Amino acid sequence: PSPADLDRVLTHSKVKAVHVPSVDDEGADFPTVGSLEDYLDDVPDEWDGLPLDFFLDDDEIADIDADEDGDEEEEEDLGDEQHADDEGATVYLYGKRASGFTFSPGSPLSAAWYNKELEERTSGKVWMRVIHQAGGWQPHMPLFRIELRFMRPIMREMQNTLGKEAGAWLDDPWQAIQHYHDFWAYGVGLPPEHDLAPDVTHRGWMRLTLPQAGDKTRGRWPTDPIWHIIQRADFGSYTPPQALSRSKLIVHDAVAIDAEIYGLLRLRSVLHGRHEETTLTLSQELRAFANEMEDWDEVKNRDYTEEVREKARSMGRGVPLMPSQLLPPKRSYQRKHKLDEG
């Protein structure tokens, strides 16, 4: 991959940065790019309390970096599928080649794409090539790995949608490994042959797209056929994946949400200096807020209808098909009257 490929990646990840090491790193005997290796070598936070001998074979010695605690902030899947380069994805370069990308490292759901052959060569793990060759890989071929990491918060939410008892997947891993392909489909999306209602189902936490010159709304770009190969990854006895969704053990109270929005609108009025006005109404503040958000949607090339539908999908709610299974056309943008013109 190259950094330019990020233009075609749509993802729900929100934590991203850029790292560019020395051009001499490619010839180094050992890896000198700390961040990618730290991510690949990291262990789940849940393992922090386990005894040291849990990680070790009888003839091994491990060095544990106590400073690598990771970011414990949980990312909520907001249904906002965004251009991966909007905030800058983590890009690791060896010379002019990209050795890998990471998305949301340290979060309950994270991912890494990286040059596996280069990682094995610089870390001394060349013994793994025998495993790759058994799968058909040859030394002259490129070799890249796409890795998804699901931690406890995500697994709790997913097992809720399947009606599993609390802790079933966490206490009995033999149940969890039967759903590898379901986890994978949640991360990368369903392949076309199993996505019978693409306008309704969750399209994956990340995907590679084909840009469409006439459509600036990236969420409507079709998935690259190369990504379909990734979606069809086989984890053994293959069965069609389920369209998993995340469901937290919470109940959304519409009345409480309305009260919170009302309080935020009052705060917004004060921050914008409108507390000095003697005739300010709620309708005026709502109109000003709507104008700002429509401007923001225009900048982000977002369609509010599709944003709401994707949010519903991520919450496991049913979404009706659009007529003829087509997404709604983007409405022509008309700026509403400003507050001082109302």
N, C-alpha and C positions, 0 to 999 in steps of 0.2 A: 504493500500500500504506500501511498504518498500523502502528504498533508492535504493535497488538493482533493483527495477522496472524501474528506470530511464534508465537502459541499453536498455530497450525495447521501450522507448519513442523517437519518432522523431518529431522535432518541428522546426518552423521557428523563434522561440524566440531566442533573442541574449542576454538578460539581465538576469543574474542568479547569485546566491550566496548561501551560506550555513549558517544556524543558528541552534545551538544545545542548548536548554535551560536545566535547571536542571531536574534531574530525579524525583524530588519531585513535579514537576508541575502537574502531573496527579491527585494528591490528593488535589490540591489547590481549595479553594472555588471559586476563580475568576481567569481568565486567566492571566498568568504571561509572556506569549510569546507575546511581543509587536508587532513584525513585521506582523505576519499573521492577527492579529486582526485589526491592523492599515489598512492593505490592504482591509479587508472585510468591515470595517466601512468607508472607504474613499468615497468621493463624487467626481463627475466629476469637472474638473477645471472650466467648463462653469458655475457652480453654485456659484462661489466665489462672484460674484457681487450681488447676490439675497439678499433681506432683511431676517433677522433672522426668522421672523414669517412665512416665506415660508416653513421652515423645521418643524415647531412645530404644534402639535395639541394644543387645548386650554388649556389642563391640563398637558402639558409636559414642561420640561425644558431641554435644550440640552447644552452640553459642547462641544465647537468647538476648536480644536487645530489648532492655526494659523500657526504652524510650519510644518504641514503636507501638503506641497504644491505638492509633488510628482515630478517625473521626467518628464519634458515636452518634452524631446527629442523624436521625432517621429521615429519609426522603419519602414524602408522600407521593404516590402516583397520581398526579393531578390531571392526567388526560391531556396534557399540553405537549404534543409531539413537536419538538423543535429541531431546527437546524443545528447539528452538532457543533458547528463553528461559531454559533451566535455568541457563546461565552468563551470559546476557545477550548477544544478538547485537549487532553494531555497527549502530547506527541513526543515520542522518543526517537531521536535521529542518530544513525551511525553514518557519518559522512553526509551524503546527500540522500541517503535512503532512510525511510521511516522504519524503525525497528519495532514500533508498537504504539498503540493508543490505549488509554485507560479511561473508563467512565465511572464516576462516583466512587473512587476508591475509599474504603473504610465505611461505606454505607451498607445498610441491610441487603441491598441489591446492587451489585457492581459488575463490571465487565472489563475484559482486556482482550485486545487483538494484538498479537505480536509475532515476530519472526521466530518461529520455534527452532529452526536450524541454527540461527545465529545465537539464540539464547543457550542452546546446548553446547555450541562450540566454545563460547566465551566462558561458560560455567563448568566445562569439563564433563558434561553429561552425554558424551558421544555414544555411550552404551545404549542409549534410547533409540539410536538409528535402526537397530535390529528390529525393534518393535514396529517402527514406521515402515520398514521394508516389507515386513509381513503383511502390511495393509496395502502394499502396492507402490509405496514411495521409492524413488530412486535418487541418488545423490545429486543428479543434475536438475532435479525438480525443486521449485520453491516449496517451502513448508511453513504454513502459518497456523496458529492456534487461535480459536475464539473461545474464550472462557467466561462463563457466567458463575457468579457466586451468590447463593441464596442463604441468608442467615435467619436466625430464629424469628424476628418480626415478620418476615415475608412468609415463612413456612406456616406460622400460626394463621395468618390471614387466608392463605390458600387452602389449608385443611378445613377451615370453616366453610368455604364454598363447596367442598366435597362432602360435607356432613360428617367429617371425622371428629372423634372425641378430642377434647383439648389435650394436647401433648402427644397424640398418637404417633405423629411422624418423628417427634423429637425423642420420645422414649423407645420407639421401636423402629430403628432405621430400615429394617427389612420391609416395612410398609412403604417407606419413602422411596427406596430404590426402584420400586415397581412403577414409579411415576416420573422417571428420568425424562421420558419424552414429553410428558406434560409440562414439567418445569422448563424444558428447552423451548417448547412451543410458546410458553408465556414470554420468554425472553426474546425470541427471534421471530415469533409469529407462526401462523399455520401455513403449510404449503397449499398451493391452489387446489389440489385434489381433495383436501380435507376442509377447506374454507368454503363451505357451501353458501354462505351469506356474507361476503366480504364487506358489505356496507354496514353490517351489524356487529360482527365479532371484533374483539380487541386485536389490533394489528401487530402487536408485539412491542416489547419495551424498547427495541431498537431494530432498525432495518436499513438496508442499502437500497437506494432508489435510482430511477432513471429520470433525470431532469426533463421537464417539458417546457419548451421555449415559450409556449403561449399561456402558461399557467404559473403565476408567481406564488400560488398557495402550495407550499411543499407537501402538506399533508395529503394532497390529492395525487401526488406523483406515484406512478406504479412502482412496485417492487422489482428490483433488478433480478433477472433470471438466475444470476449467480447466487443470489441470496436464497432462492428457492432450493438450491442444492444444500445449503447450510440448514435450511428449515427441515430437510428430509434426513437429517443425521439419524443413524440407526444405533440404538443402545441395546441391541440384542434381539430378543423376540419382539419384533416390531408390531405394534398395534396403533391404530389411528389415535393421535393425541387428543386430549380433551381441551376445550377452550377454557382454561383456568382463568379465574379472576381473583382479586384480593378483596376480602371482606373482613373488616375490623369488627370486634365485638363491641360496637357502639351503636347507639340509636340517634339518628339526626333529628333534632327537635326543630321543626320549622318555625315555631313561635320564638324559641330562644335565638335562632339565627336572625330572625327579623329584628329582635331587640338589639342584638349585637350590631347589625348593620345600621340601625338607627343611631346607636351611640357613636359609631365610627363616622357617620355623616355629620353629627354635631361637632365632633373633633375636627373633621375636615373643614367645616365652615370657619372655625376659630383659626386654624392654621393658615387659611387663605385670607384672613383679615375681614371676613364678612360679619363678624360679631359687632362691628361698628354700624352696620346697616339696621335701620329700624323697621323695614318692611320685608325682610328676608323670609321666604317660605321654604318648606320642605321640597316642594315641587321645583323651585329654582335651584336648590342644591343638587337634587337628583338630575336635573337637566345638565348642570355644569359637569357633574360626574360622568354622565353618559357621553357628553361631548369629548371629554378627555379620554375615556376608554375607547371610543370609536376611532379617535386619532391614533391611539396606541395599537389597536387592531390593524389599522391601515399600515402603520409602520412595520408591524410584524407579519403582514399578509395573512391574517387569521380571519376565519369566518366564525362568527359567534355560534351559529346553529351547529356547525360541525364540532366546535369545542364542547358544547353542551352534550352532544351525542357521545363523544369520546369519553367525557367524564362519566356518563351513565354506564358506558361499557366497562370502564375500569372499576366501577362500583358493583358490577355484576347485575345491573339493571337491564331489562329487555329494551331494545331499541327497534322501532319499526323500520321496515325497508322504505327507502325513498322510491317514488314513482319511477318505474323502469330501472331501478337499482342505480340511479344516477345521483351524484351529490348535487346539492342545490347550487345553482349558478351564483357567483359572487355578485352581490348587489352593488350597483353603481354607488360610488361614495359621494354623499352630499353632506357637507358640514352644516350642522344645526346652528341656530342662532346662538351667539355667545350670551352669557348670563346678563351682561349689561345691555344687550339688545332686546331681551325678553320683556 
